[in-house]
Amino acid sequence: MQTFFSRLRDRTRWSWQGLVKTYADEHSFRSWIWLNLVSVILVLVLPVSPSLRALILVLGILVLVAELFNTAIERAVDHTSLDHHPLAGQAKDAASAAVALTAIAAGVAWIVAVVGLL
């Protein structure tokens, strides 16, 4: 049991370090954090259904997850080589597209919420 808790502590510390470092280094991640903060405040004060509220909150978190994966892929590709290679560009573009699609999904949920309020 001791090993479980020591590993959990280590994993938690490493995850927190990843969040803090990404926040410090990546403008787009910081932007998504602040946009999510606004989204959380709005979804908590607006009279939307609990299920729609949960969907918007979860999608906001998933945008952050996608941005973290995007950052990880960009850093790994850049670490491997700074040469321009078509496959490296495709990997980075695909990761960026994942962020965009996740953000679109969050936007759709917000559109549904706003239309429901009208």
C-alpha positions in Angstrom: 0.0 0.0 0.0 2.9 2.3 0.7 4.1 1.9 -2.9 0.7 2.8 -4.2 0.6 6.1 -2.3 4.2 7.0 -3.1 3.6 6.4 -6.8 0.4 8.4 -6.6 2.2 11.2 -5.0 4.9 11.2 -7.7 2.4 11.0 -10.5 0.5 13.9 -9.0 3.6 16.0 -8.7 4.7 15.2 -12.3 1.3 16.1 -13.6 1.2 19.4 -11.7 4.7 20.2 -13.0 3.5 19.5 -16.6 0.5 21.9 -16.1 2.6 24.6 -14.5 5.4 24.4 -17.2 2.9 24.3 -20.0 1.0 27.3 -18.6 4.3 29.2 -18.2 5.6 28.4 -21.7 2.5 28.1 -24.0 0.4 31.2 -24.8 -2.3 29.1 -26.4 -2.6 26.9 -23.2 -2.9 30.1 -21.1 -5.5 31.4 -23.4 -7.6 28.2 -23.1 -7.2 28.3 -19.3 -8.6 31.9 -19.1 -11.4 31.1 -21.7 -12.3 28.1 -19.6 -12.5 30.2 -16.5 -14.9 32.5 -18.1 -16.9 29.5 -19.4 -17.1 28.0 -16.0 -18.3 31.2 -14.4 -21.0 31.7 -17.1 -22.2 28.1 -17.1 -22.5 28.2 -13.3 -24.6 31.3 -13.2 -26.8 30.8 -16.3 -30.0 28.7 -15.9 -28.9 25.7 -18.0 -29.8 22.1 -17.3 -27.4 20.1 -15.2 -26.5 17.8 -18.1 -25.7 20.7 -20.4 -23.7 22.3 -17.6 -21.7 19.1 -17.2 -21.2 18.7 -20.9 -19.8 22.3 -21.2 -17.5 21.8 -18.2 -16.2 18.4 -19.5 -15.7 19.8 -23.0 -13.7 22.7 -21.6 -11.4 20.3 -19.8 -11.1 18.2 -23.0 -9.9 21.3 -24.9 -7.1 21.7 -22.3 -6.3 18.0 -22.6 -6.1 18.3 -26.4 -3.8 21.4 -26.0 -1.5 19.5 -23.6 -1.2 16.6 -26.2 -0.6 19.2 -28.9 2.2 20.8 -26.8 3.7 17.4 -26.1 3.7 16.4 -29.7 5.2 19.7 -30.8 8.0 19.4 -28.2 8.8 15.8 -29.0 8.9 16.6 -32.8 11.1 19.7 -32.2 13.4 17.7 -29.8 13.8 15.0 -32.4 14.9 17.4 -35.2 14.6 21.1 -36.1 14.7 20.2 -39.8 11.5 20.7 -41.7 10.1 17.3 -42.6 6.7 16.7 -44.1 5.8 14.0 -41.5 6.8 16.3 -38.6 4.6 19.0 -40.0 1.7 16.5 -40.5 2.1 15.4 -36.8 2.0 18.9 -35.6 -0.9 19.9 -37.8 -2.9 16.8 -36.7 -2.4 17.7 -33.1 -3.5 21.2 -33.7 -6.6 20.0 -35.6 -7.4 17.9 -32.5 -7.5 21.1 -30.4 -9.6 22.8 -33.0 -12.1 20.0 -33.2 -12.4 19.8 -29.5 -12.9 23.5 -29.3 -15.6 23.3 -32.0 -17.4 20.7 -29.9 -17.3 23.0 -26.9 -18.6 25.8 -29.0 -21.5 23.7 -30.3 -22.4 22.9 -26.7 -22.4 26.6 -25.9 -24.5 27.4 -28.9 -27.0 24.8 -27.7 -27.0 26.4 -24.3 -27.5 29.9 -25.6 -30.3 28.9 -28.0 -32.0 27.1 -25.1 -32.0 30.3 -23.1 -33.7 32.3 -25.9 
